Amino acid sequence: GQPCWSGSLPTMVCLLMLREFVQRLKLEATLNVHDGCVNTISWNDTGEYILSGSDDTNLVITNPYNRKVKATIRSGHRANIFSAKFMPQTSDQQIISCSGDGIIYYTHTEKSPDINRQCQFTCHYGTAYEIMTVPNDPYTFLSCGEDGTVRWFDLRTKTSCTKEDCKDDILINCRRAATSISISPLVPYYLAVGCSDSSVRIYDRRMLGTRATGNYMGRGTTGMCVRFVPAHLSNKSCRVTSLCYSGDGQEVLVSYSSDYVYLFDPNNDQARELKGPSEERREELRQPPVKRLRLRGDWSDTGPRARPESERERDGEQSPNVSLMQRMSDMLSRWFEEASEAQGSRGTTRPQTRPTAALPSLSTVSFIFLYCLSSSSSLSLSSLHLGPSRLSTSVPLVSPPLVTGTSSGSGAPSSSTGPGGSRASTAEPVLSLHYSTEGTTTSTIKLDFTDEAPNSRGSGASSSRGSGASSSRGRGASSSRGSGASSSRGSGASSGEPKPSEAAGAAQTREGPVAESSASDERFLLSVLCITCACVCHRRSAAARIQELFRRRKERREMEESETQNIRRPSVKMVYKGHRNSRTMIKESCFWGNNFVMSGSDCGHIFIWDRHTGEHLMLLEADNHVVNCLQPHPYDPILASSGIDYDIKIWSPLEASPSFNRVLADEVITRNELMLEETRNTITVPASFMLRMLASLNHIRTDRLEGDRSEGSGQENEDEQ
């Protein structure tokens, strides 16, 4: 039956008008209903039950008042569940969920698991990030994913789809990863989409359609009426980790990875008049720092006890979770830095006849980096002849030796430099491989064609996050579901990973999505280009094809600019700072009533701000690592949270008096700012990558030392003669 509510709607409205309300919040209950990180929680319409999904691939319906589980459902998902929602007006019997392998399940709680497993949609390529239901609509729902598409499904027409390369239900093709969506509660035909290029686009769904409905337009600008990007992110790629409309639909809250939470008014158009970054700032953005490496599964920089490196060094402390692999990571990072410095010094001084004996050259380190990455993921290096390629300043790639392999994704070969590769003329386009300069702090490798001189830096596009397929943002590339999909919405892409002790055994992780896929026609074009480039005799033809791709891309950009000239471009209305959002891709932020804004954090705390002033009002320690999910009760003054811990926490205003410790809050905020800067220069790699990389480099260093001894011995023999 209906539970005895602890308060009524008018009572809650009165409470929310007082800041003391949030400062009296206290942990009321802990629901231990999962055996993995809890990546999604949502209340039913009455607020009687919580639906949750986890890395354990189970869906659980729990009554938080008596703390009893109503149902535990074996979902059929084979990867971490990222989003799950009750379908409206179905008496909480129908559930839609999505996971890291891109599969969506339609589950009926009264039907057998065998029947429910048949109701799956395998349309997305790569991670499916979020499910969104339509208010008062029990038949349709939307989804978004790493393949850059927002899809609209109607359960009246089909309850499953396993068609290969399905495009029937694509509503919007953003041509870059679509990581979060939200529907206006009062005007549900307005749909907000957050993308990996720092943009939030709002569409009028009345102007959109799918191939299934017969009116698909095929352009990402059709129906777009608002485009929001904070000015300082206009030339960066910071993923949107969550989107939320206010209750009245008049404001939108957006949270960015490696940045802050912003509030904007969709009806505002003031940003159109703002100037972009200066040329000096743009040049600064093009100068990525040397990246540090973090082992996947290392959560030592998260949680309430985490400290910035600078603070630990000052106090003479060692990180509590320092391990052999972390020391190996530090050594590898040092090799990159030494190789970069050595290459820089060779450019300003007389070249030496031989590099330092024990130090691999930067080009060798860079090539092995890509080789080990390909061995650790679906990105493989094949016999592809190209012009001089290079990574960013930390890892340039210069004519490495040939490595052959096959792409485990769509069958298109990936990149490597073939034998005897003469340097291309500066007029020819060349392939540029480099680190992501901005964004989600994971091991992102970017791929791009450029017609600049070999010494100039290209712009990036494709990403492979240590366990994913190679792809090209806005250009297309190989993509695969099975081997390429990251399982969770973590660091830079997915939600919490298994705890460190279990990370090594996890088949999929939430340390970041694998690839930013694009349209299939562009994937085909790039595949053709790669195959063509593999033939040395057709280098000129390949260059012409690449130039043609550039021309088409430029035309498309110009067309998009022309088509979006009249859309509104809101400015930032309010910014909320203090938390840290860099390790996971869920990191929800949301409104609570009319006066408060909340967000999870990598420091294991819940942050609550005054919606209108941005003042920090409350700090709650809610997880041993990362708080990812926050969901206020629809009526009562109750808050549910979850994260890397294997439980759901329920918060209520039970404290007798306000208990906000501002001194502690200021310390946490200061540390978060320092650690946010530190993690911007850190990428996450799997253990297999580290082992292959270090073994290869050690082999090279050993060979060089032996070579030096051989040369020394030969020189002594010549002197004796």
Summary of the structure (lengths in Angstrom):
residues: 721
radius of gyration: 26.0
end to end distance: 101.7
largest distance: 101.9
contacts: 2685
relative contact order: 0.15
helix: 25%
strand: 25%
